[in-house]
Amino acid sequence: MTTAIPGRSDTEFLSARLWDAVHEGDEYAATDVVLSAVDAGLDAESALLDVIAPVQARVGAEWAANRISVAEEHTATAINDRVVAALAHDASVPRPRRGEGRVAVACVDGEWHALPARLLAETLRLRGWHVDFLGAHVPVTHLIEHLHRTGSDDLALSASISARLPAAHATITACQAAGVPVMAGGAAFGPDGGYADRLGADAWAPDARTAAGRLEEILARPYVPPPVHEPVDDLPHLADQEYTLVTRSAPRLVAAVLAALEERFPAMATYSERQRQYIAEGVAYSTEFLGAALYLDDSPLFTRFVIWAGDILTARGVPAYSVALALDLLAEQLKDFPRAVALLRDGDAALQIVGSDRP
């Protein structure tokens, strides 16, 4: 038996109910919230973008604040994905006749946050597109093979983590060389899509509704792919090889920094195994994001990550100055790499501005 649903405009109320069900790990209650709302008159696109999407954003925020565990975050995400699937197969949802456009929706190689791309794929289907949803972590070679086999008109490329931007660049240039335009989306490309433009994407969209309109615009005109080129043609600073050398030596750098932290940060000896693991993960991610910032020669990309990492560690009982110490130690390891050192100094300064309680 289903409960009465409020007016269709009250999506915040529905999101709150969906959050309660997701937080309890109750897949059936979560599905009932959404399908009952659609039965009562809520359009399916609003269910996807105004009910489910905000709940998924809250899942990420609750994990970042250490109010839910990794296991709870994974459970909540899986339930939201199942709710999307139930909605996608709900026979009561009206579906327009398929148009001629065919779009592939995929996540960048190494990107495992697939739900934003799934929400876009289902939104496009509701609008009559022929959609191939390829999911998370799609290697470039497999993606190109798919585009050739299906004759896709466009690729919608999703990335949530900025550390994946070098892989996004490789994907964009490879798809364009295959004659397929690329529309980028996701938090990795920056709040205004600036990184999408720098990496040569044909379009960028901040949300699924905008994406649908921009896909129509792309397909309304003949596509002329840019000349085949190398990454250094778009980003001349890559000629200094700092990105390549730093990323190739990442495992050694992480090991060296963690060993030095044991000596320079005596408080680590009193930390739990889990807290030590948080620090180790923070150092590894710092090195990844340093690589992405070197690739784009973009200091804000790195400083945003550093501030976020400090907040994550603080919420888990690890002082943010452990990040600052790790940045100092990375700078010592990379003293012969001027761009890397400058980025690390910028990250350290950003931590001091927000207050890292550094001793």
Secondary structure, 3 states (H helix, E strand, C coil): CCCCCCCCCCHHHHHHHHHHHHHCCCHHHHHHHHHHHHHCCCCHHHHHHHHHHHHHHHHHHHHHCCCCCHHHHHHHHHHHHHHHHHHHCCCCCCCCCCCCCEEEEEECCCCCCCHHHHHHHHHHHHCCCEEEEEECCCCHHHHHHHHHHHCCCEEEEECCCHHHHHHHHHHHHHHHHCCCCEEEECHHHCCCCHHHHHCCCCEECCCHHHHHHHHHHHHCCCCCCCCCCCHHHHCHHHHHCHHHHHHHCHHHHHHHHHHHHHHHCHHHHHCCHHHHHHHHHHHHHHHHHHHHHHHHCCHHHHHHHHHHHHHHHHHCCCCCHHHHHHHHHHHHHCCCCHHHHHHHHHHHHHHHHHCCCCC
